[in-house]
Amino acid sequence: MEKFETLTGIAAPMPLVNIDTDMIIPKQFLKTIKRSGLGVHLFDEMRFDDDGNEIPDFVLNKEAYREASIIVAGDNFGCGSSREHAPWALADFGIKVVISTSFADIFYNNCFKNGMLPIVMPQEVVDILMKDAEKGSNARIIVDLEAQSVTSSDGEVFSFEIDPFKKHCLLEGLDDIGQTLSKASAIDTFETQAAQSRPWV
């Protein structure tokens, strides 16, 4: 997993509330267990019509937001079923940060396991960042994980809270497997000592 430190990127405004995981990645695309390749199906039923043509009004189909790496969303983002394919699809598309007033718990935790940063902000701050995102590709938002801050294109700085352990894992690029491997030396020492003290095991 890549380390997350600072991101400067285009933010796509998605003010819709209760964006659920089936909207993020519809159920027909859940057959794969690969984390890559799902980005083309992100928000599939919102991005494409029945013939597979892009729906021009959808934000990620607009030229200004095709390279978006941040989503500023309405309340309760990632609700619905607990599919991990949702953060997989977002990450594969290139989304690294989602800012909202609240997230579904399972989705929130799955983001960290996949190198994404979900940021909870008060409604008044989300409103400011939403308006900032509506400016298009000329407006870049800066997200600094170490400083725990989000800076708007106008230079306004907003702080956010994050669990220290989750912050550490993102900064170091550690998913669940990476956390275990970081303790490899201690694990090897334990196994050697266990084999010596209990050779019958």
Buried (B, 14 or more C-beta within 10 A) or exposed (E): BEEBEEBEBBBBBBBEBBBBBBBBBBEEBBEEEEBEEBBEBBBBBBBBEEEEEEEEEBBBBBEBBBEBBBBBBBBBBBBBBEBBBBBBBBBBBBBBBBBBBBBBEBBBBBBBBBBBBBBBBEEEBBBBBBBBBBBBBEBBBBBBBEEBBBBBBEEEEBEBEBEEEBBEBBEEEBBEEEEEEEEEEEEEEEEEEEEEEEEEE
